[in-house]
Amino acid sequence: MLEAQLAFLNRLLESPSPSGYETPVQDQVRGFCEQFCDRVQTDWLGNVMATVNPGGAPRIMLDGHCDQIGLLVKHIDDAGFLRVSAIGGWDPQMLVGQRMQVWTTDGPVCGAIARKPIHLLTPDERKQIPEIKDLWIDIGARDRTQAAERVRIGDPVTLELGSRTLSNGLLCGPGMDNRVGVWVVMSALKQIAGGAPHAEVVAVSSVQEEVGLRGARTSAFNIDPQLGIAVDVTHATDCPTIDCNEHGEIRLGQGPVLVRGPNANPVMFQRICELAEQHDVPLQINALSKPAANDGNAIQVSRAGVATAIVAIPNRYMHSPVEVVSLDDLENAAKIIAEFCVAIDDQSDFTP
């Protein structure tokens, strides 16, 4: 990955964006897209829509949701500890022992989530799985008054942000779901801008996917595309305890995943496969027998219906502090999406 591309990805991973509080990461997206796009807009929900070749045909929407799971401050107790509720789907066990960041109007406040030391746990307590309502964030405050001087009810909370490089071009950290999707669609758009497309291509950094596909639904209605490609993460199955018989064989570094099933237009699926072979882009195929739990679901059924494809990035340990992805998969996802968008013109027919 080129240094400038990696720098953009790192800026995305270092910017907070729990659902409903996506402004910091959207600022990074706008700054990147304004360098090469014909138009960059932000709607009142917070979706950033970057357009190349306005007026072209057909109109293609590329979507990557920028929001991440997080927490929300619900209460400050008398001792100054923060009680929280979940934004999105958490396994509470992932939170115990983590460094946290509370995002206030005056900047981040560092905190920690832990629990009673093992020495003090009863045998029954050691077997219990905590719920989020049982956890608290310690920001070091002496009491409620001191905590309330820094933190307000409704402030969002994330895991401590950032990433680390592992062997073989792997990247590890929180928020890969779905900063990598944003990176892919915006990097693809930059390639498309240099490729003389016939189509109008609108790449969206959409908000609030983790709480109901909300940004994709509103932005798809606004853009009114004929074609849509949603980019999100999917479960890598190349680690212990995951059954490939149930979830398919998906490996890091073996290429992005192209979804096949009722949420995918079969003509688009076949065309992307042909272009991947033509341009030597590795692809993995996974079957999805029900409506997707990502933005591809909302895009496909917008207005009168949109021919939709889902391109997914293999991700180990999803919704955890240590999500792992391959940089090669990101680059190949951006490349095949760009090749598809440049190859399409107003004579292309995606009728099944």
C-alpha positions, -999 to 999 in steps of 0.1 A, spaced: 0 0 0 13 34 -9 24 57 19 -3 83 12 -30 56 11 -18 41 44 -18 76 60 -54 81 50 -63 47 65 -45 55 97 -63 89 100 -96 70 97 -87 45 123 -76 72 148 -108 92 144 -138 84 166 -172 76 151 -196 57 173 -231 56 157 -246 91 159 -213 108 165 -194 104 133 -182 139 126 -145 134 133 -141 106 108 -163 124 83 -140 154 85 -111 131 73 -133 117 45 -142 152 32 -105 164 33 -94 134 13 -122 136 -13 -120 173 -20 -87 167 -37 -101 149 -67 -140 149 -66 -163 171 -86 -186 175 -56 -186 167 -19 -217 171 2 -228 163 37 -265 158 45 -282 165 78 -280 129 90 -242 132 85 -236 111 54 -207 123 32 -214 119 -5 -185 124 -29 -192 125 -67 -171 119 -98 -185 127 -133 -218 142 -123 -244 137 -151 -229 105 -163 -249 73 -168 -257 51 -152 -255 64 -116 -235 41 -93 -235 44 -55 -205 30 -35 -212 27 2 -190 21 32 -204 29 66 -181 49 88 -197 43 122 -183 19 148 -198 3 179 -194 22 211 -209 31 244 -230 61 257 -227 77 291 -260 71 309 -252 80 345 -225 93 368 -227 76 402 -218 93 435 -182 79 434 -176 94 400 -178 62 379 -195 63 346 -223 39 338 -230 32 301 -253 16 276 -243 0 243 -243 15 208 -244 -15 185 -237 -51 192 -211 -59 220 -198 -90 236 -194 -75 271 -164 -98 278 -145 -78 252 -147 -47 273 -133 -59 306 -97 -48 310 -98 -22 282 -86 13 279 -115 36 268 -119 71 255 -149 93 264 -154 119 236 -165 152 252 -169 186 236 -136 196 252 -117 166 238 -111 129 248 -111 118 284 -92 86 291 -108 59 312 -107 22 319 -131 -7 323 -122 -35 347 -139 -55 374 -131 -70 408 -97 -86 409 -96 -123 406 -83 -126 442 -116 -112 454 -140 -131 431 -160 -158 447 -161 -192 428 -196 -183 415 -185 -148 404 -157 -163 384 -182 -182 363 -204 -153 356 -204 -134 323 -208 -97 330 -235 -76 313 -228 -40 302 -251 -27 329 -227 -43 354 -196 -25 340 -183 10 348 -157 34 334 -131 48 358 -118 82 347 -100 88 379 -126 112 393 -129 115 431 -167 119 430 -197 127 409 -191 165 409 -155 161 396 -165 136 369 -194 159 358 -169 187 353 -154 167 324 -181 143 312 -218 149 303 -246 125 300 -248 114 264 -211 116 257 -200 87 234 -173 63 244 -150 41 223 -122 17 228 -88 34 227 -83 40 190 -53 33 167 -38 2 150 -8 -20 150 9 -39 122 12 -76 124 32 -100 102 23 -106 65 7 -73 59 -21 -76 85 -34 -47 105 -49 -50 140 -71 -27 161 -107 -15 168 -129 1 143 -118 -19 112 -156 -24 110 -161 -4 90 -133 22 85 -118 -2 59 -150 -1 39 -148 37 38 -112 35 28 -121 11 0 -149 31 -16 -130 64 -14 -98 49 -27 -118 32 -55 -134 66 -63 -100 82 -66 -90 55 -91 -123 60 -110 -117 98 -112 -85 90 -131 -101 65 -154 -125 86 -176 -157 68 -164 -190 70 -184 -210 65 -152 -217 90 -125 -202 75 -93 -211 87 -58 -191 72 -30 -208 75 4 -193 74 39 -226 65 55 -236 68 91 -255 47 117 -252 13 100 -246 -3 134 -280 9 147 -302 0 117 -286 7 82 -300 43 86 -274 63 66 -275 39 37 -313 41 35 -314 79 34 -285 84 11 -297 58 -14 -330 75 -15 -312 109 -21 -288 96 -48 -314 74 -66 -287 50 -81 -293 24 -107 -263 3 -94 -250 0 -59 -220 -16 -42 -218 -19 -5 -184 -26 11 -183 -39 47 -163 -65 66 -172 -102 68 -161 -129 92 -128 -145 83 -130 -182 91 -93 -190 91 -89 -191 129 -98 -216 156 -134 -223 167 -152 -211 135 -169 -238 114 -163 -234 77 -191 -259 70 -215 -233 85 -198 -200 75 -178 -208 44 -140 -207 39 -128 -171 40 -91 -164 45 -72 -132 52 -50 -121 23 -68 -142 -3 -88 -114 -18 -120 -95 -10 -152 -115 -7 -179 -112 -34 -213 -122 -20 -237 -144 -39 -273 -149 -30 -307 -130 -30 -291 -97 -18 -268 -97 -49 -277 -89 -85 -266 -120 -105 -256 -100 -136 -234 -77 -115 -219 -107 -97 -209 -123 -129 -195 -91 -144 -174 -85 -114 -161 -120 -115 -151 -116 -152 -134 -83 -145 -115 -98 -116 -102 -126 -138 -93 -102 -166 -74 -79 -143 -58 -106 -121 -76 -95 -89 -81 -124 -64 -117 -129 -52 -133 -152 -26 -169 -161 -30 -193 -165 -1 -230 -175 -1 -256 -155 18 -290 -170 18 -309 -142 35 -310 -104 35 -276 -90 44 -271 -74 78 -252 -46 61 -259 -16 39 -264 -37 8 -297 -47 23 -310 -11 24 -295 -1 -10 -311 -30 -29 -346 -22 -19 -344 16 -22 -371 33 -43 -379 9 -73 -349 -13 -65 -312 -11 -72 -289 -37 -88 -266 -44 -59 -234 -61 -51 -217 -67 -18 -179 -66 -16 -166 -77 18 -133 -75 36 -123 -106 56 -121 -96 93 -110 -117 122 -124 -110 157 -152 -86 145 -166 -62 171 -136 -65 193 -106 -44 203 -83 -65 180 -101 -68 147 -76 -80 121 -76 -74 83 -52 -77 54 -40 -46 36 -38 -67 4 -75 -74 6 -83 -37 9 -62 -28 -21 -77 -55 -42 -113 -45 -32 -107 -9 -43 -91 -21 -75 -120 -44 -86 -146 -18 -77 -128 8 -98 -124 -15 -127 -161 -23 -126 -172 13 -125 -150 24 -153 -161 -5 -175 -199 4 -172 -217 26 -196 -253 36 -203 -258 6 -225 -250 -18 -197 -280 -40 -187 -283 -56 -153 -317 -71 -157 -316 -106 -142 
